[in-house]
Amino acid sequence: MKTIRIESVAIRAPKKTGGTLASALAFVCLSWGVLAPILGLIFIIIHSAMEADHVFGDIGTGLMVVSIPLLLAGSHFLDVWDKHRKTSEYPDKSE
């Protein structure tokens, strides 16, 4: 009969740095920052095809303008997430 010896191992949880919220906000802002001008261009094309409509043109212009602050906010949150990831207690092994 085999004897199995189990040694106790101390496992510490990594400290919370708030990086998950920053990474989620970076993903949302950057993805909407890329999608907003594409959708805005589609709305502007629809507006140019329909002469009597002003709503599609307004929405398209708004989406084109909103994409700039979204990309800026996404890059800021990406920098915050990267800073938290580098200063966390247990960094990734990939570096």
C-alpha positions in Angstrom: 0.0 0.0 0.0 1.4 3.5 -1.0 1.5 6.3 1.4 0.6 9.8 0.1 2.2 12.7 1.9 0.6 16.0 1.6 2.5 19.1 2.6 0.9 22.3 3.5 1.4 25.2 1.1 0.7 28.8 2.0 -1.2 30.4 -0.8 -1.7 34.1 -0.6 -4.2 35.9 -2.7 -2.9 38.7 -4.8 -3.7 42.2 -3.6 -6.5 43.9 -5.3 -5.3 46.8 -7.4 -8.5 47.8 -9.2 -7.1 46.8 -12.5 -10.1 44.8 -13.6 -12.4 47.9 -13.6 -9.8 49.8 -15.6 -9.4 47.0 -18.1 -13.1 46.7 -18.6 -13.5 50.5 -19.1 -10.6 50.5 -21.5 -12.2 47.7 -23.5 -15.6 49.4 -23.6 -14.3 52.8 -24.5 -11.9 51.6 -27.1 -14.4 49.3 -28.8 -17.1 52.0 -28.9 -14.4 54.5 -30.0 -13.7 52.3 -33.0 -17.4 51.4 -33.7 -18.8 54.9 -33.3 -17.2 56.4 -36.5 -18.2 53.3 -38.5 -21.8 53.6 -37.4 -21.7 57.4 -37.9 -20.5 56.9 -41.5 -23.4 54.5 -42.1 -25.9 57.0 -40.7 -24.4 59.8 -42.8 -24.6 57.7 -45.9 -28.3 56.9 -45.1 -28.9 60.6 -44.5 -27.4 61.5 -47.9 -29.7 59.0 -49.6 -32.8 60.4 -47.9 -33.3 64.0 -48.7 -36.0 64.9 -46.3 -34.4 63.3 -43.2 -32.3 65.2 -40.7 -32.2 62.7 -37.9 -29.7 60.3 -39.5 -27.4 63.1 -40.2 -27.5 64.4 -36.7 -26.9 61.0 -35.2 -24.1 60.3 -37.6 -22.4 63.6 -36.8 -22.8 63.0 -33.1 -21.3 59.5 -33.4 -18.3 60.9 -35.4 -17.7 63.5 -32.8 -18.1 61.2 -29.8 -15.5 58.8 -31.1 -12.6 61.1 -30.2 -13.3 61.4 -26.4 -14.1 57.7 -26.3 -10.7 56.8 -27.8 -9.0 59.3 -25.4 -10.7 57.8 -22.4 -10.0 54.3 -23.5 -6.3 55.0 -23.9 -6.3 56.6 -20.4 -7.9 53.6 -18.8 -5.5 51.3 -20.7 -2.6 53.2 -19.2 -4.1 53.0 -15.7 -4.7 49.2 -16.1 -1.1 48.7 -17.4 0.3 50.7 -14.4 -1.8 48.6 -11.9 -0.7 45.4 -13.7 3.0 46.3 -13.5 2.8 47.2 -9.8 0.6 44.3 -8.7 2.1 41.8 -6.2 2.1 38.9 -8.6 3.0 40.1 -12.1 2.4 38.1 -15.2 5.0 35.5 -16.2 4.8 36.6 -19.9 7.2 39.6 -19.4 
